[in-house]
Amino acid sequence: MVNDLPYHIEVSNAQRYYEGQYICGDVFLSKKLKSQNRVLSVLSDGMGHGVKANVLANLTAHMALNFAEEHRNPKAIAQIIMETLPICSERHTSYATFTIIDIANGKVSILEYDNPTCLVMRGNKIFEPEWQQVQLENIDNEGRSRTLHTCEFIPMKEDRIIYISDGVTQCGMGSDKLPFGWQREGYIEFVKQSILNDRYIPADKLAKRVVDMAHINDDFDSKDDTSCGVIYFRDARQLIIASGPPVDNASDKQYVDRVMSFNGKKILCGATTADIFARELSEQITDNYEDMDTELPPSSSMNGIDLITEGVLTLSKVERILDEIAFSSSPLGNGPAYKIVQMLMNSDRIKFLVGTKINQDHHDANMPIVIEIRRTLIGRIADKLEKKFIKEVEVEYL
Protein backbone atom coordinates (compact mmCIF):
# COMPACT_ATOMS: atom_id res chain seq x y z
CA MET A 1 0.00 0.00 0.00
CA VAL A 2 1.44 3.37 -0.99
CA ASN A 3 0.77 6.71 0.74
CA ASP A 4 -1.68 5.06 3.15
CA LEU A 5 -4.09 4.62 0.24
CA PRO A 6 -5.62 1.24 -0.68
CA TYR A 7 -4.93 1.77 -4.37
CA HIS A 8 -2.10 2.46 -6.77
CA ILE A 9 -0.86 5.88 -7.89
CA GLU A 10 -0.05 5.93 -11.61
CA VAL A 11 2.07 8.88 -12.79
CA SER A 12 2.70 9.60 -16.47
CA ASN A 13 3.12 12.44 -18.94
CA ALA A 14 3.26 13.29 -22.62
CA GLN A 15 4.97 16.17 -24.45
CA ARG A 16 5.29 17.71 -27.86
CA TYR A 17 8.01 20.24 -28.65
CA TYR A 18 7.68 23.66 -30.23
CA GLU A 19 7.78 23.07 -33.98
CA GLY A 20 11.36 22.84 -35.25
CA GLN A 21 12.94 22.30 -31.82
CA TYR A 22 14.67 19.12 -30.67
CA ILE A 23 14.40 19.72 -26.94
CA CYS A 24 11.41 20.63 -24.78
CA GLY A 25 11.11 23.85 -22.77
CA ASP A 26 8.79 22.05 -20.31
CA VAL A 27 10.26 19.60 -17.79
CA PHE A 28 8.56 16.86 -15.77
CA LEU A 29 10.25 15.28 -12.75
CA SER A 30 8.74 12.62 -10.50
CA LYS A 31 10.14 10.88 -7.46
CA LYS A 32 8.94 8.15 -5.16
CA LEU A 33 10.19 8.39 -1.57
CA LYS A 34 9.74 4.81 -0.48
CA SER A 35 10.81 5.37 3.12
CA GLN A 36 8.22 8.14 3.52
CA ASN A 37 5.38 6.48 1.56
CA ARG A 38 5.38 9.56 -0.63
CA VAL A 39 5.17 10.50 -4.33
CA LEU A 40 6.30 13.87 -5.71
CA SER A 41 5.70 15.17 -9.23
CA VAL A 42 6.75 18.51 -10.72
CA LEU A 43 6.06 20.30 -14.01
CA SER A 44 8.05 23.40 -14.89
CA ASP A 45 7.55 25.56 -18.00
CA GLY A 46 10.62 27.56 -19.02
CA MET A 47 10.21 30.94 -20.70
CA GLY A 48 10.40 30.67 -24.49
CA HIS A 49 11.43 27.42 -26.09
CA GLY A 50 14.48 25.39 -27.07
CA VAL A 51 17.69 24.93 -25.09
CA LYS A 52 17.39 28.09 -22.97
CA ALA A 53 13.84 27.24 -21.88
CA ASN A 54 14.87 23.65 -21.12
CA VAL A 55 17.78 24.78 -18.93
CA LEU A 56 15.55 27.18 -17.00
CA ALA A 57 12.77 24.63 -16.59
CA ASN A 58 15.28 21.97 -15.50
CA LEU A 59 16.73 24.31 -12.89
CA THR A 60 13.28 25.16 -11.56
CA ALA A 61 11.97 21.60 -11.61
CA HIS A 62 14.97 20.24 -9.71
CA MET A 63 14.77 23.04 -7.14
CA ALA A 64 11.04 22.44 -6.72
CA LEU A 65 11.49 18.70 -6.30
CA ASN A 66 14.35 19.04 -3.81
CA PHE A 67 12.73 21.76 -1.73
CA ALA A 68 9.38 19.96 -1.71
CA GLU A 69 11.14 16.83 -0.47
CA GLU A 70 12.73 18.74 2.41
CA HIS A 71 9.82 20.98 3.38
CA ARG A 72 6.13 20.24 3.87
CA ASN A 73 4.89 23.81 4.32
CA PRO A 74 3.76 25.23 0.92
CA LYS A 75 4.66 28.80 1.80
CA ALA A 76 8.16 27.80 2.87
CA ILE A 77 8.67 25.86 -0.36
CA ALA A 78 7.38 28.72 -2.49
CA GLN A 79 9.42 31.34 -0.60
CA ILE A 80 12.68 29.45 -1.12
CA ILE A 81 12.02 28.79 -4.81
CA MET A 82 10.96 32.35 -5.58
CA GLU A 83 13.94 33.84 -3.77
CA THR A 84 16.24 31.59 -5.80
CA LEU A 85 14.50 31.74 -9.18
CA PRO A 86 16.03 34.26 -11.61
CA ILE A 87 13.82 36.80 -13.40
CA CYS A 88 13.78 38.17 -16.91
CA SER A 89 15.29 41.67 -16.92
CA GLU A 90 13.02 42.78 -19.78
CA ARG A 91 9.67 41.25 -18.81
CA HIS A 92 10.21 41.34 -15.02
CA THR A 93 8.68 37.88 -14.73
CA SER A 94 10.11 34.58 -13.57
CA TYR A 95 12.06 32.60 -16.11
CA ALA A 96 9.95 29.54 -15.35
CA THR A 97 6.65 28.49 -13.81
CA PHE A 98 6.00 25.37 -11.77
CA THR A 99 3.43 22.94 -10.39
CA ILE A 100 4.32 20.70 -7.43
CA ILE A 101 2.12 17.74 -6.50
CA ASP A 102 2.91 15.99 -3.22
CA ILE A 103 1.05 12.78 -2.29
CA ALA A 104 1.69 11.61 1.26
CA ASN A 105 -0.18 10.34 4.31
CA GLY A 106 -3.30 9.66 2.26
CA LYS A 107 -3.50 13.30 1.13
CA VAL A 108 -2.72 15.33 -2.00
CA SER A 109 -1.07 18.75 -1.72
CA ILE A 110 -0.69 20.95 -4.82
CA LEU A 111 1.34 24.15 -5.12
CA GLU A 112 1.18 26.16 -8.36
CA TYR A 113 2.94 29.20 -9.70
CA ASP A 114 1.66 30.67 -12.99
CA ASN A 115 0.85 27.32 -14.62
CA PRO A 116 -2.74 26.57 -15.71
CA THR A 117 -4.75 25.39 -12.71
CA CYS A 118 -4.65 21.64 -12.12
CA LEU A 119 -7.79 19.77 -13.10
CA VAL A 120 -9.06 17.14 -10.65
CA MET A 121 -11.51 14.62 -12.09
CA ARG A 122 -13.53 12.36 -9.79
CA GLY A 123 -14.59 9.73 -12.28
CA ASN A 124 -15.95 11.73 -15.21
CA LYS A 125 -16.98 14.73 -13.09
CA ILE A 126 -14.92 17.72 -12.03
CA PHE A 127 -13.91 17.85 -8.38
CA GLU A 128 -13.13 21.35 -7.11
CA PRO A 129 -10.67 21.39 -4.20
CA GLU A 130 -10.56 24.49 -2.02
CA TRP A 131 -7.77 26.60 -3.47
CA GLN A 132 -6.02 29.15 -1.29
CA GLN A 133 -3.67 31.97 -2.18
CA VAL A 134 -0.14 32.11 -0.79
CA GLN A 135 1.25 35.62 -0.62
CA LEU A 136 5.03 35.71 -0.52
CA GLU A 137 7.10 38.16 1.50
CA ASN A 138 10.33 39.99 0.71
CA ILE A 139 10.16 39.28 -3.03
CA ASP A 140 11.67 42.52 -4.37
CA ASN A 141 11.47 41.88 -8.10
CA GLU A 142 9.00 44.47 -9.28
CA GLY A 143 6.42 43.21 -11.73
CA ARG A 144 6.78 39.54 -10.81
CA SER A 145 3.76 37.86 -9.28
CA ARG A 146 4.04 37.17 -5.56
CA THR A 147 0.90 35.04 -5.48
CA LEU A 148 0.85 31.25 -5.60
CA HIS A 149 -2.06 28.87 -5.22
CA THR A 150 -2.28 25.77 -3.09
CA CYS A 151 -4.85 23.15 -2.15
CA GLU A 152 -5.17 19.91 -0.24
CA PHE A 153 -7.64 17.06 -0.56
CA ILE A 154 -8.04 13.36 0.15
CA PRO A 155 -8.11 11.44 -3.14
CA MET A 156 -10.58 8.70 -3.92
CA LYS A 157 -10.26 5.66 -6.16
CA GLU A 158 -10.66 6.62 -9.86
CA ASP A 159 -9.59 10.24 -9.18
CA ARG A 160 -7.28 11.83 -11.73
CA ILE A 161 -5.10 14.93 -11.45
CA ILE A 162 -4.32 16.51 -14.82
CA TYR A 163 -1.62 19.21 -14.91
CA ILE A 164 -0.53 21.02 -18.06
CA SER A 165 1.63 23.75 -19.52
CA ASP A 166 -0.06 26.68 -21.26
CA GLY A 167 0.78 25.15 -24.63
CA VAL A 168 -2.39 23.08 -24.09
CA THR A 169 -4.82 25.87 -23.25
CA GLN A 170 -3.37 28.25 -25.86
CA CYS A 171 -3.22 25.77 -28.74
CA GLY A 172 -5.07 26.82 -31.87
CA MET A 173 -4.93 30.51 -30.94
CA GLY A 174 -5.50 32.74 -33.95
CA SER A 175 -7.13 30.02 -36.05
CA ASP A 176 -10.60 30.36 -37.54
CA LYS A 177 -11.87 27.52 -35.35
CA LEU A 178 -10.22 28.64 -32.09
CA PRO A 179 -9.37 32.36 -32.38
CA PHE A 180 -8.79 32.61 -28.61
CA GLY A 181 -7.21 29.19 -28.26
CA TRP A 182 -8.56 25.93 -26.86
CA GLN A 183 -8.77 27.56 -23.41
CA ARG A 184 -9.51 25.77 -20.18
CA GLU A 185 -13.14 25.05 -21.01
CA GLY A 186 -12.33 23.27 -24.27
CA TYR A 187 -9.57 21.18 -22.75
CA ILE A 188 -11.74 20.18 -19.77
CA GLU A 189 -14.58 19.10 -22.03
CA PHE A 190 -12.13 16.98 -24.03
CA VAL A 191 -10.84 15.29 -20.84
CA LYS A 192 -14.40 14.60 -19.66
CA GLN A 193 -15.34 13.01 -22.98
CA SER A 194 -12.15 10.94 -23.02
CA ILE A 195 -13.01 9.48 -19.61
CA LEU A 196 -16.65 8.94 -20.60
CA ASN A 197 -15.50 7.01 -23.66
CA ASP A 198 -12.92 4.98 -21.70
CA ARG A 199 -13.71 4.85 -17.99
CA TYR A 200 -10.38 3.23 -17.08
CA ILE A 201 -8.18 5.11 -19.53
CA PRO A 202 -4.55 4.85 -18.28
CA ALA A 203 -2.62 7.94 -17.28
CA ASP A 204 -0.18 7.68 -20.18
CA LYS A 205 -2.97 7.28 -22.74
CA LEU A 206 -4.97 10.24 -21.41
CA ALA A 207 -1.90 12.49 -21.31
CA LYS A 208 -1.03 11.55 -24.89
CA ARG A 209 -4.61 12.16 -26.06
CA VAL A 210 -4.58 15.69 -24.63
CA VAL A 211 -1.21 16.53 -26.22
CA ASP A 212 -2.21 14.99 -29.56
CA MET A 213 -5.46 16.96 -29.62
CA ALA A 214 -3.56 20.17 -28.87
CA HIS A 215 -1.29 19.38 -31.82
CA ILE A 216 -4.35 18.90 -34.04
CA ASN A 217 -5.74 22.24 -32.83
CA ASP A 218 -2.44 23.82 -33.86
CA ASP A 219 -2.95 22.37 -37.34
CA PHE A 220 -0.04 19.96 -36.72
CA ASP A 221 2.37 22.88 -36.24
CA SER A 222 2.89 23.35 -32.49
CA LYS A 223 3.24 27.01 -31.55
CA ASP A 224 4.59 26.24 -28.07
CA ASP A 225 5.94 23.38 -26.01
CA THR A 226 2.89 21.33 -25.04
CA SER A 227 2.88 19.10 -21.96
CA CYS A 228 0.30 17.13 -20.00
CA GLY A 229 0.83 15.10 -16.84
CA VAL A 230 -1.73 12.74 -15.33
CA ILE A 231 -1.86 11.12 -11.89
CA TYR A 232 -4.43 8.31 -11.65
CA PHE A 233 -5.56 6.58 -8.44
CA ARG A 234 -6.66 3.03 -9.29
CA ASP A 235 -6.26 -0.67 -8.59
CA ALA A 236 -2.70 -1.91 -9.08
CA ARG A 237 -1.58 -4.11 -11.99
CA GLN A 238 0.84 -6.75 -10.72
CA LEU A 239 3.65 -8.73 -12.36
CA ILE A 240 6.02 -11.42 -11.07
CA ILE A 241 9.28 -12.39 -12.79
CA ALA A 242 10.99 -15.60 -11.73
CA SER A 243 14.58 -16.10 -12.88
CA GLY A 244 17.11 -18.72 -11.89
CA PRO A 245 16.85 -21.94 -9.89
CA PRO A 246 16.81 -21.75 -6.07
CA VAL A 247 20.01 -22.66 -4.24
CA ASP A 248 18.30 -25.70 -2.70
CA ASN A 249 16.67 -28.11 -5.17
CA ALA A 250 14.21 -29.08 -2.44
CA SER A 251 12.71 -25.59 -2.75
CA ASP A 252 11.64 -26.05 -6.39
CA LYS A 253 8.02 -26.94 -5.58
CA GLN A 254 7.62 -24.02 -3.18
CA TYR A 255 9.20 -21.73 -5.80
CA VAL A 256 6.68 -22.83 -8.43
CA ASP A 257 3.73 -22.65 -6.01
CA ARG A 258 4.57 -19.06 -5.07
CA VAL A 259 4.61 -17.94 -8.68
CA MET A 260 1.46 -19.82 -9.68
CA SER A 261 -0.51 -18.45 -6.71
CA PHE A 262 0.52 -14.86 -7.55
CA ASN A 263 -2.39 -12.58 -8.48
CA GLY A 264 -1.04 -11.01 -11.65
CA LYS A 265 0.98 -11.58 -14.84
CA LYS A 266 3.80 -14.15 -14.75
CA ILE A 267 7.15 -14.24 -16.59
CA LEU A 268 9.88 -16.88 -16.43
CA CYS A 269 13.42 -15.87 -17.48
CA GLY A 270 15.82 -18.70 -18.08
CA ALA A 271 15.74 -22.19 -19.60
CA THR A 272 16.52 -23.89 -16.28
CA THR A 273 13.77 -21.91 -14.57
CA ALA A 274 11.27 -22.91 -17.26
CA ASP A 275 12.31 -26.57 -16.98
CA ILE A 276 11.64 -26.51 -13.23
CA PHE A 277 8.14 -25.17 -13.81
CA ALA A 278 7.41 -27.63 -16.64
CA ARG A 279 8.49 -30.53 -14.44
CA GLU A 280 6.59 -29.44 -11.34
CA LEU A 281 3.43 -28.56 -13.29
CA SER A 282 3.65 -31.48 -15.76
CA GLU A 283 3.34 -29.00 -18.62
CA GLN A 284 4.94 -28.75 -22.06
CA ILE A 285 7.04 -25.78 -23.21
CA THR A 286 6.36 -24.56 -26.76
CA ASP A 287 8.75 -22.26 -28.63
CA ASN A 288 7.32 -19.15 -30.31
CA TYR A 289 8.85 -17.99 -33.58
CA GLU A 290 6.84 -14.77 -33.97
CA ASP A 291 8.39 -11.37 -33.15
CA MET A 292 11.92 -12.78 -33.32
CA ASP A 293 15.02 -10.88 -32.20
CA THR A 294 18.27 -11.91 -33.92
CA GLU A 295 20.19 -11.11 -30.72
CA LEU A 296 18.16 -13.50 -28.54
CA PRO A 297 16.68 -16.99 -28.46
CA PRO A 298 12.92 -17.07 -29.13
CA SER A 299 10.36 -16.77 -26.36
CA SER A 300 8.28 -19.76 -25.27
CA SER A 301 4.87 -20.46 -23.79
CA MET A 302 3.35 -22.76 -21.20
CA ASN A 303 -0.12 -23.06 -19.69
CA GLY A 304 -0.48 -20.67 -16.75
CA ILE A 305 2.57 -18.54 -17.67
CA ASP A 306 2.27 -15.33 -19.69
CA LEU A 307 5.82 -15.29 -21.11
CA ILE A 308 8.95 -17.47 -21.03
CA THR A 309 12.32 -16.15 -22.22
CA GLU A 310 16.01 -16.95 -22.05
CA GLY A 311 17.67 -15.58 -18.91
CA VAL A 312 20.74 -13.36 -18.58
CA LEU A 313 21.11 -12.27 -22.21
CA THR A 314 17.45 -11.23 -22.37
CA LEU A 315 17.58 -9.42 -19.02
CA SER A 316 20.72 -7.57 -20.17
CA LYS A 317 18.80 -6.30 -23.19
CA VAL A 318 15.83 -5.38 -20.97
CA GLU A 319 18.18 -3.15 -18.97
CA ARG A 320 19.47 -1.47 -22.15
CA ILE A 321 15.92 -0.80 -23.36
CA LEU A 322 14.97 0.72 -19.99
CA ASP A 323 17.96 3.08 -20.32
CA GLU A 324 16.83 4.16 -23.79
CA ILE A 325 13.10 4.70 -23.48
CA ALA A 326 11.41 7.76 -22.03
CA PHE A 327 9.35 7.93 -18.85
CA SER A 328 6.52 5.36 -19.04
CA SER A 329 6.70 5.24 -22.84
CA SER A 330 6.04 2.09 -24.83
CA PRO A 331 9.18 0.60 -26.41
CA LEU A 332 9.31 0.12 -30.16
CA GLY A 333 10.79 -3.21 -31.15
CA ASN A 334 10.22 -6.92 -31.46
CA GLY A 335 11.40 -9.88 -29.50
CA PRO A 336 11.40 -11.30 -25.97
CA ALA A 337 13.18 -8.37 -24.29
CA TYR A 338 10.72 -5.85 -25.72
CA LYS A 339 7.82 -8.03 -24.57
CA ILE A 340 9.20 -8.01 -21.04
CA VAL A 341 9.66 -4.23 -21.07
CA GLN A 342 6.12 -3.76 -22.39
CA MET A 343 4.78 -5.88 -19.52
CA LEU A 344 6.93 -3.95 -17.04
CA MET A 345 5.58 -0.64 -18.32
CA ASN A 346 2.01 -1.96 -18.05
CA SER A 347 2.53 -3.06 -14.43
CA ASP A 348 2.59 -1.10 -11.19
CA ARG A 349 3.79 -3.59 -8.60
CA ILE A 350 6.59 -5.84 -9.78
CA LYS A 351 8.09 -8.71 -7.83
CA PHE A 352 11.31 -10.49 -8.79
CA LEU A 353 11.93 -13.98 -7.42
CA VAL A 354 15.63 -14.59 -8.08
CA GLY A 355 17.22 -17.99 -7.73
CA THR A 356 20.87 -17.73 -6.72
CA LYS A 357 22.16 -21.16 -7.73
CA ILE A 358 25.25 -20.58 -9.90
CA ASN A 359 24.70 -21.33 -13.57
CA GLN A 360 28.08 -22.53 -14.89
CA ASP A 361 27.11 -21.54 -18.45
CA HIS A 362 27.74 -17.90 -17.51
CA HIS A 363 31.31 -18.34 -16.32
CA ASP A 364 32.91 -18.69 -19.74
CA ALA A 365 35.74 -16.15 -20.03
CA ASN A 366 34.81 -15.58 -23.68
CA MET A 367 31.29 -14.31 -22.79
CA PRO A 368 30.77 -10.54 -23.28
CA ILE A 369 31.47 -8.33 -20.27
CA VAL A 370 27.83 -7.19 -20.28
CA ILE A 371 26.75 -10.65 -19.14
CA GLU A 372 26.72 -10.29 -15.35
CA ILE A 373 25.56 -12.38 -12.47
CA ARG A 374 21.77 -12.55 -12.52
CA ARG A 375 21.18 -11.00 -9.12
CA THR A 376 23.31 -7.93 -9.90
CA LEU A 377 21.56 -7.44 -13.23
CA ILE A 378 18.08 -7.71 -11.72
CA GLY A 379 19.11 -5.37 -8.92
CA ARG A 380 19.98 -2.70 -11.51
CA ILE A 381 16.73 -3.29 -13.43
CA ALA A 382 14.75 -2.95 -10.19
CA ASP A 383 16.56 0.29 -9.38
CA LYS A 384 15.70 1.78 -12.79
CA LEU A 385 12.06 0.71 -12.48
CA GLU A 386 11.78 2.44 -9.12
CA LYS A 387 13.70 5.63 -9.84
CA LYS A 388 12.95 6.28 -13.50
CA PHE A 389 9.50 4.74 -13.92
CA ILE A 390 8.05 5.15 -10.39
CA LYS A 391 7.21 1.46 -10.10
CA GLU A 392 6.75 -0.43 -6.82
CA VAL A 393 9.41 -3.14 -6.92
CA GLU A 394 10.30 -5.98 -4.58
CA VAL A 395 13.26 -8.32 -5.10
CA GLU A 396 13.56 -11.58 -3.20
CA TYR A 397 16.53 -13.93 -3.51
CA LEU A 398 16.11 -17.68 -3.10
C-alpha positions in Angstrom: 0.0 0.0 0.0 1.4 3.4 -1.0 0.8 6.7 0.7 -1.7 5.1 3.2 -4.1 4.6 0.2 -5.6 1.2 -0.7 -4.9 1.8 -4.4 -2.1 2.5 -6.8 -0.9 5.9 -7.9 0.0 5.9 -11.6 2.1 8.9 -12.8 2.7 9.6 -16.5 3.1 12.4 -18.9 3.3 13.3 -22.6 5.0 16.2 -24.4 5.3 17.7 -27.9 8.0 20.2 -28.6 7.7 23.7 -30.2 7.8 23.1 -34.0 11.4 22.8 -35.2 12.9 22.3 -31.8 14.7 19.1 -30.7 14.4 19.7 -26.9 11.4 20.6 -24.8 11.1 23.8 -22.8 8.8 22.0 -20.3 10.3 19.6 -17.8 8.6 16.9 -15.8 10.2 15.3 -12.8 8.7 12.6 -10.5 10.1 10.9 -7.5 8.9 8.2 -5.2 10.2 8.4 -1.6 9.7 4.8 -0.5 10.8 5.4 3.1 8.2 8.1 3.5 5.4 6.5 1.6 5.4 9.6 -0.6 5.2 10.5 -4.3 6.3 13.9 -5.7 5.7 15.2 -9.2 6.7 18.5 -10.7 6.1 20.3 -14.0 8.1 23.4 -14.9 7.6 25.6 -18.0 10.6 27.6 -19.0 10.2 30.9 -20.7 10.4 30.7 -24.5 11.4 27.4 -26.1 14.5 25.4 -27.1 17.7 24.9 -25.1 17.4 28.1 -23.0 13.8 27.2 -21.9 14.9 23.7 -21.1 17.8 24.8 -18.9 15.5 27.2 -17.0 12.8 24.6 -16.6 15.3 22.0 -15.5 16.7 24.3 -12.9 13.3 25.2 -11.6 12.0 21.6 -11.6 15.0 20.2 -9.7 14.8 23.0 -7.1 11.0 22.4 -6.7 11.5 18.7 -6.3 14.3 19.0 -3.8 12.7 21.8 -1.7 9.4 20.0 -1.7 11.1 16.8 -0.5 12.7 18.7 2.4 9.8 21.0 3.4 6.1 20.2 3.9 4.9 23.8 4.3 3.8 25.2 0.9 4.7 28.8 1.8 8.2 27.8 2.9 8.7 25.9 -0.4 7.4 28.7 -2.5 9.4 31.3 -0.6 12.7 29.5 -1.1 12.0 28.8 -4.8 11.0 32.3 -5.6 13.9 33.8 -3.8 16.2 31.6 -5.8 14.5 31.7 -9.2 16.0 34.3 -11.6 13.8 36.8 -13.4 13.8 38.2 -16.9 15.3 41.7 -16.9 13.0 42.8 -19.8 9.7 41.3 -18.8 10.2 41.3 -15.0 8.7 37.9 -14.7 10.1 34.6 -13.6 12.1 32.6 -16.1 9.9 29.5 -15.3 6.6 28.5 -13.8 6.0 25.4 -11.8 3.4 22.9 -10.4 4.3 20.7 -7.4 2.1 17.7 -6.5 2.9 16.0 -3.2 1.0 12.8 -2.3 1.7 11.6 1.3 -0.2 10.3 4.3 -3.3 9.7 2.3 -3.5 13.3 1.1 -2.7 15.3 -2.0 -1.1 18.8 -1.7 -0.7 21.0 -4.8 1.3 24.2 -5.1 1.2 26.2 -8.4 2.9 29.2 -9.7 1.7 30.7 -13.0 0.9 27.3 -14.6 -2.7 26.6 -15.7 -4.8 25.4 -12.7 -4.6 21.6 -12.1 -7.8 19.8 -13.1 -9.1 17.1 -10.7 -11.5 14.6 -12.1 -13.5 12.4 -9.8 -14.6 9.7 -12.3 -15.9 11.7 -15.2 -17.0 14.7 -13.1 -14.9 17.7 -12.0 -13.9 17.8 -8.4 -13.1 21.3 -7.1 -10.7 21.4 -4.2 -10.6 24.5 -2.0 -7.8 26.6 -3.5 -6.0 29.1 -1.3 -3.7 32.0 -2.2 -0.1 32.1 -0.8 1.2 35.6 -0.6 5.0 35.7 -0.5 7.1 38.2 1.5 10.3 40.0 0.7 10.2 39.3 -3.0 11.7 42.5 -4.4 11.5 41.9 -8.1 9.0 44.5 -9.3 6.4 43.2 -11.7 6.8 39.5 -10.8 3.8 37.9 -9.3 4.0 37.2 -5.6 0.9 35.0 -5.5 0.8 31.3 -5.6 -2.1 28.9 -5.2 -2.3 25.8 -3.1 -4.9 23.2 -2.2 -5.2 19.9 -0.2 -7.6 17.1 -0.6 -8.0 13.4 0.2 -8.1 11.4 -3.1 -10.6 8.7 -3.9 -10.3 5.7 -6.2 -10.7 6.6 -9.9 -9.6 10.2 -9.2 -7.3 11.8 -11.7 -5.1 14.9 -11.5 -4.3 16.5 -14.8 -1.6 19.2 -14.9 -0.5 21.0 -18.1 1.6 23.8 -19.5 -0.1 26.7 -21.3 0.8 25.1 -24.6 -2.4 23.1 -24.1 -4.8 25.9 -23.2 -3.4 28.2 -25.9 -3.2 25.8 -28.7 -5.1 26.8 -31.9 -4.9 30.5 -30.9 -5.5 32.7 -34.0 -7.1 30.0 -36.1 -10.6 30.4 -37.5 -11.9 27.5 -35.4 -10.2 28.6 -32.1 -9.4 32.4 -32.4 -8.8 32.6 -28.6 -7.2 29.2 -28.3 -8.6 25.9 -26.9 -8.8 27.6 -23.4 -9.5 25.8 -20.2 -13.1 25.1 -21.0 -12.3 23.3 -24.3 -9.6 21.2 -22.8 -11.7 20.2 -19.8 -14.6 19.1 -22.0 -12.1 17.0 -24.0 -10.8 15.3 -20.8 -14.4 14.6 -19.7 -15.3 13.0 -23.0 -12.1 10.9 -23.0 -13.0 9.5 -19.6 -16.6 8.9 -20.6 -15.5 7.0 -23.7 -12.9 5.0 -21.7 -13.7 4.8 -18.0 -10.4 3.2 -17.1 -8.2 5.1 -19.5 -4.6 4.8 -18.3 -2.6 7.9 -17.3 -0.2 7.7 -20.2 -3.0 7.3 -22.7 -5.0 10.2 -21.4 -1.9 12.5 -21.3 -1.0 11.6 -24.9 -4.6 12.2 -26.1 -4.6 15.7 -24.6 -1.2 16.5 -26.2 -2.2 15.0 -29.6 -5.5 17.0 -29.6 -3.6 20.2 -28.9 -1.3 19.4 -31.8 -4.3 18.9 -34.0 -5.7 22.2 -32.8 -2.4 23.8 -33.9 -2.9 22.4 -37.3 0.0 20.0 -36.7 2.4 22.9 -36.2 2.9 23.3 -32.5 3.2 27.0 -31.6 4.6 26.2 -28.1 5.9 23.4 -26.0 2.9 21.3 -25.0 2.9 19.1 -22.0 0.3 17.1 -20.0 0.8 15.1 -16.8 -1.7 12.7 -15.3 -1.9 11.1 -11.9 -4.4 8.3 -11.7 -5.6 6.6 -8.4 -6.7 3.0 -9.3 -6.3 -0.7 -8.6 -2.7 -1.9 -9.1 -1.6 -4.1 -12.0 0.8 -6.7 -10.7 3.6 -8.7 -12.4 6.0 -11.4 -11.1 9.3 -12.4 -12.8 11.0 -15.6 -11.7 14.6 -16.1 -12.9 17.1 -18.7 -11.9 16.9 -21.9 -9.9 16.8 -21.7 -6.1 20.0 -22.7 -4.2 18.3 -25.7 -2.7 16.7 -28.1 -5.2 14.2 -29.1 -2.4 12.7 -25.6 -2.7 11.6 -26.0 -6.4 8.0 -26.9 -5.6 7.6 -24.0 -3.2 9.2 -21.7 -5.8 6.7 -22.8 -8.4 3.7 -22.7 -6.0 4.6 -19.1 -5.1 4.6 -17.9 -8.7 1.5 -19.8 -9.7 -0.5 -18.4 -6.7 0.5 -14.9 -7.5 -2.4 -12.6 -8.5 -1.0 -11.0 -11.7 1.0 -11.6 -14.8 3.8 -14.1 -14.7 7.2 -14.2 -16.6 9.9 -16.9 -16.4 13.4 -15.9 -17.5 15.8 -18.7 -18.1 15.7 -22.2 -19.6 16.5 -23.9 -16.3 13.8 -21.9 -14.6 11.3 -22.9 -17.3 12.3 -26.6 -17.0 11.6 -26.5 -13.2 8.1 -25.2 -13.8 7.4 -27.6 -16.6 8.5 -30.5 -14.4 6.6 -29.4 -11.3 3.4 -28.6 -13.3 3.6 -31.5 -15.8 3.3 -29.0 -18.6 4.9 -28.7 -22.1 7.0 -25.8 -23.2 6.4 -24.6 -26.8 8.7 -22.3 -28.6 7.3 -19.1 -30.3 8.8 -18.0 -33.6 6.8 -14.8 -34.0 8.4 -11.4 -33.2 11.9 -12.8 -33.3 15.0 -10.9 -32.2 18.3 -11.9 -33.9 20.2 -11.1 -30.7 18.2 -13.5 -28.5 16.7 -17.0 -28.5 12.9 -17.1 -29.1 10.4 -16.8 -26.4 8.3 -19.8 -25.3 4.9 -20.5 -23.8 3.4 -22.8 -21.2 -0.1 -23.1 -19.7 -0.5 -20.7 -16.8 2.6 -18.5 -17.7 2.3 -15.3 -19.7 5.8 -15.3 -21.1 8.9 -17.5 -21.0 12.3 -16.2 -22.2 16.0 -16.9 -22.0 17.7 -15.6 -18.9 20.7 -13.4 -18.6 21.1 -12.3 -22.2 17.5 -11.2 -22.4 17.6 -9.4 -19.0 20.7 -7.6 -20.2 18.8 -6.3 -23.2 15.8 -5.4 -21.0 18.2 -3.1 -19.0 19.5 -1.5 -22.1 15.9 -0.8 -23.4 15.0 0.7 -20.0 18.0 3.1 -20.3 16.8 4.2 -23.8 13.1 4.7 -23.5 11.4 7.8 -22.0 9.4 7.9 -18.8 6.5 5.4 -19.0 6.7 5.2 -22.8 6.0 2.1 -24.8 9.2 0.6 -26.4 9.3 0.1 -30.2 10.8 -3.2 -31.2 10.2 -6.9 -31.5 11.4 -9.9 -29.5 11.4 -11.3 -26.0 13.2 -8.4 -24.3 10.7 -5.9 -25.7 7.8 -8.0 -24.6 9.2 -8.0 -21.0 9.7 -4.2 -21.1 6.1 -3.8 -22.4 4.8 -5.9 -19.5 6.9 -3.9 -17.0 5.6 -0.6 -18.3 2.0 -2.0 -18.0 2.5 -3.1 -14.4 2.6 -1.1 -11.2 3.8 -3.6 -8.6 6.6 -5.8 -9.8 8.1 -8.7 -7.8 11.3 -10.5 -8.8 11.9 -14.0 -7.4 15.6 -14.6 -8.1 17.2 -18.0 -7.7 20.9 -17.7 -6.7 22.2 -21.2 -7.7 25.2 -20.6 -9.9 24.7 -21.3 -13.6 28.1 -22.5 -14.9 27.1 -21.5 -18.4 27.7 -17.9 -17.5 31.3 -18.3 -16.3 32.9 -18.7 -19.7 35.7 -16.1 -20.0 34.8 -15.6 -23.7 31.3 -14.3 -22.8 30.8 -10.5 -23.3 31.5 -8.3 -20.3 27.8 -7.2 -20.3 26.8 -10.7 -19.1 26.7 -10.3 -15.4 25.6 -12.4 -12.5 21.8 -12.6 -12.5 21.2 -11.0 -9.1 23.3 -7.9 -9.9 21.6 -7.4 -13.2 18.1 -7.7 -11.7 19.1 -5.4 -8.9 20.0 -2.7 -11.5 16.7 -3.3 -13.4 14.7 -3.0 -10.2 16.6 0.3 -9.4 15.7 1.8 -12.8 12.1 0.7 -12.5 11.8 2.4 -9.1 13.7 5.6 -9.8 12.9 6.3 -13.5 9.5 4.7 -13.9 8.0 5.1 -10.4 7.2 1.5 -10.1 6.7 -0.4 -6.8 9.4 -3.1 -6.9 10.3 -6.0 -4.6 13.3 -8.3 -5.1 13.6 -11.6 -3.2 16.5 -13.9 -3.5 16.1 -17.7 -3.1 
